[in-house]
Amino acid sequence: MEEQEQNVAPADGSAAATGGLYLAFMLGTEAFAIEILRVREIVEYGEPTPVPLMPPAVCGVVNLRGAVVPVLDLAVRFGREPAVVGRRSCFVIVEVEYRGATHVLGLLVDRVTAVMEIASADIGPPPTFGTRVNVEFISGIARSNDRFLIILNLARALSIEEMSAIARVNEERHPSLAAA
């Protein structure tokens, strides 16, 4: 247990990926992973309610046990066509720090594949070229089952623009949070 605590990356996601537990998922044919410590839960897909004037990657909001949770389409965020929802599509509910507050977001993914432990030694630095994802979004690259697994830097994958729009939605829905 003590060793795992030493491998936790800073909350802002600024450091390179470290060893530990990761949630692996697919976007199209590409495999990605995020630190399990950022994951709150995985929820079955339900049609998000659109919200006017949101950035293109924000596909709407969902009701999660009475809480309004914004949902981002990671495919759109990464400059691709919107995700095609299939029977294994789901929302990965994550917690992200922004301006000193914790925000809960849903990430639309094609399917979750595993929770896996990845040793620090098995994680390489982000590539300098040759990937279809902006390198600033990547904390590292790991090899899994003869494939590369792109470890996302979640804090950077969600831009200030999306975070600001999400914060506005949260403030409109919960005005008491805006004063805090």
C-alpha positions in Angstrom: 0.0 0.0 0.0 2.8 2.4 0.9 4.5 1.8 -2.4 1.3 2.6 -4.4 1.0 6.0 -2.6 4.5 6.9 -3.8 3.5 6.3 -7.4 0.5 8.7 -7.5 0.9 11.5 -9.9 0.1 15.1 -8.9 -3.6 16.1 -9.1 -2.9 18.5 -11.9 -1.6 15.6 -14.1 1.5 17.6 -14.9 4.0 14.7 -14.2 4.7 11.9 -16.5 2.8 8.7 -16.0 3.9 6.5 -13.1 3.2 2.9 -12.3 -0.1 1.9 -10.7 -3.6 1.0 -11.6 -5.2 2.3 -14.8 -8.5 2.0 -16.5 -8.1 1.0 -20.1 -10.7 1.8 -22.7 -11.1 2.1 -26.5 -11.9 5.0 -28.8 -12.4 3.5 -32.2 -9.4 1.2 -32.7 -7.1 3.0 -30.3 -6.5 2.0 -26.7 -6.2 4.6 -24.0 -5.8 4.5 -20.2 -6.3 6.9 -17.3 -5.2 6.6 -13.7 -7.8 4.6 -11.7 -7.5 7.2 -8.9 -9.3 9.7 -11.3 -12.2 7.3 -12.0 -15.3 7.5 -9.8 -17.4 5.0 -11.7 -18.4 3.5 -15.0 -22.0 4.1 -16.1 -24.1 2.6 -18.9 -24.7 4.9 -21.8 -27.8 7.0 -21.7 -28.6 9.8 -24.1 -27.1 13.1 -22.7 -29.4 16.1 -22.6 -27.9 18.8 -25.0 -27.0 22.2 -23.4 -26.9 25.2 -25.7 -23.6 27.1 -26.4 -21.3 24.3 -25.2 -18.0 23.6 -26.9 -18.3 20.8 -29.5 -16.7 18.2 -27.3 -19.4 18.6 -24.6 -22.2 16.4 -25.8 -24.6 17.3 -23.0 -25.3 16.5 -19.4 -26.6 13.4 -17.6 -28.4 12.9 -14.3 -26.2 10.8 -12.0 -28.3 10.1 -8.9 -29.6 13.7 -8.8 -26.3 15.4 -9.8 -25.9 17.1 -13.2 -22.8 15.7 -14.8 -21.4 17.2 -18.1 -20.3 14.6 -20.6 -17.5 15.0 -23.1 -17.1 13.0 -26.3 -13.3 12.2 -26.2 -13.4 11.4 -29.9 -14.5 15.0 -30.7 -12.0 16.4 -28.1 -9.2 14.6 -30.0 -10.3 16.1 -33.3 -12.2 13.1 -34.7 -15.8 12.5 -35.7 -18.3 12.2 -32.9 -18.4 8.7 -31.3 -20.8 6.2 -32.8 -22.7 4.8 -29.8 -22.7 1.0 -29.7 -23.9 -1.5 -27.2 -20.7 -1.3 -25.2 -20.5 2.5 -25.2 -20.4 4.0 -21.7 -19.5 7.0 -19.6 -16.4 6.9 -17.5 -17.2 9.3 -14.6 -14.0 11.0 -13.5 -12.9 13.7 -11.1 -10.8 16.5 -12.4 -9.3 19.5 -10.5 -9.8 23.0 -11.9 -9.3 26.3 -10.2 -9.0 24.6 -6.8 -12.4 22.8 -7.1 -13.1 19.1 -8.0 -15.4 18.7 -11.0 -17.2 15.5 -11.9 -17.3 14.7 -15.7 -18.5 11.9 -17.8 -16.2 10.8 -20.7 -18.0 9.0 -23.5 -15.9 6.0 -24.6 -16.6 3.2 -27.0 -15.9 0.5 -24.4 -13.9 -0.1 -21.2 -11.5 -3.0 -21.6 -9.8 -3.6 -18.3 -8.4 -2.3 -15.0 -4.7 -3.1 -15.1 -1.6 -2.6 -13.2 1.2 -1.0 -15.1 4.7 -0.9 -13.7 6.7 2.4 -14.0 9.3 0.5 -16.0 6.7 -0.4 -18.6 5.7 3.2 -19.3 7.7 5.1 -21.8 7.6 8.9 -22.5 5.1 10.4 -24.9 6.3 10.1 -28.5 7.6 13.2 -30.3 5.6 12.3 -33.5 3.6 9.5 -35.1 0.4 9.6 -33.0 -3.0 11.0 -33.9 -3.5 12.5 -30.5 -1.9 15.8 -29.5 1.2 14.9 -27.5 0.3 17.4 -24.7 -2.6 15.0 -23.8 -0.3 12.1 -23.2 1.5 11.2 -19.9 3.1 8.1 -21.4 2.9 5.0 -23.6 2.7 1.5 -22.2 2.7 -1.8 -24.0 -0.2 -4.1 -23.4 -0.9 -7.4 -25.3 1.3 -6.5 -28.2 -0.5 -3.1 -28.5 0.4 0.4 -27.4 -1.7 1.9 -24.7 -1.8 5.7 -24.6 -1.9 6.9 -21.0 -3.8 10.2 -21.0 -2.9 13.3 -19.0 -6.5 13.9 -18.1 -5.9 17.4 -16.8 -4.5 18.5 -20.2 -6.9 16.4 -22.3 -9.7 18.6 -21.0 -8.9 22.1 -22.1 -9.5 25.3 -20.2 -12.4 26.1 -22.6 -14.2 22.9 -21.8 -13.5 23.3 -18.1 -14.8 26.9 -18.1 -17.9 25.9 -19.9 -18.4 23.0 -17.4 -17.9 25.4 -14.5 -20.5 27.8 -15.9 -23.0 24.9 -16.2 -22.3 23.9 -12.6 -22.6 27.5 -11.4 -25.9 27.9 -13.2 -27.3 24.7 -11.8 -25.9 25.3 -8.3 -25.5 29.1 -7.7 -24.3 28.5 -4.1 -21.1 26.9 -5.6 -20.3 30.1 -7.5 -20.0 32.1 -4.3 -17.7 29.6 -2.7 
